């Protein structure tokens, strides 16, 4: 049988399951579930949407904030240290930059030329990919920890920059163990991530832009565009 797709969602509660409390029909919520590319979806983790967010914006937060919080915890970067984020302009990168900055971490981000001002607007020291990128990063500061969000074959260089494979985490390169690098692929606590997202958004400390919205009939095009890279923020499906 065909399997549904989709993980994140935002919308209005239509029905509340047996034994579920803390939420009522008519509440505006965002969260995670299964097969959310649909008119109706069942959420396994949710929170009330912060004031001022559209449904399109809210749908872009749950999984990227959970991922950002998890990998920041795993890489162990501390206030006053410097974190390098490879592939920093997408949804997870946008969340990492803002959360790390809020925690007192200096952030260096790599992205394409078109996204340099975007990264600087999030408070990062920005530089581009391509030949000579390692030296450009070194000129921006010493690196204490690094995150690979793009899977672009840079793990060897990230280990070189940090001096310790234990200070590098990847969510995109399955070859990570070959370099002694941790590959992070198991989700943590989504309810805790949503609670922190609500707090950060409400205080104006976290904003993930929606680069483009697609109708459900164009979901395949959304995936193709996303795989092409160079995304700024999130792409979402509107039902």
Buried (B, 14 or more C-beta within 10 A) or exposed (E): EEEEEBBBBBBEBEEEEEEEEEBEEEBBBBBBBBBBBBEEBEBEBBBBBBEEBBBBBBBBBBBBBBBBBBBBEBBEBEEEBBBBBBBBBBBBBBBBBBBBBEBEBBBBBBBBEEBBEBBEEBBBBBBBBEEEBBEBBEEBEBBBBBBBBBBBEBBBBBBBBBEEBEBBBBBBBEEBEEBEBBBBEEBBEBBEBBEBBBEBBEEEEBBBEBBBBBEEEBBEEBBEBBEEBBBBBBBBBEB
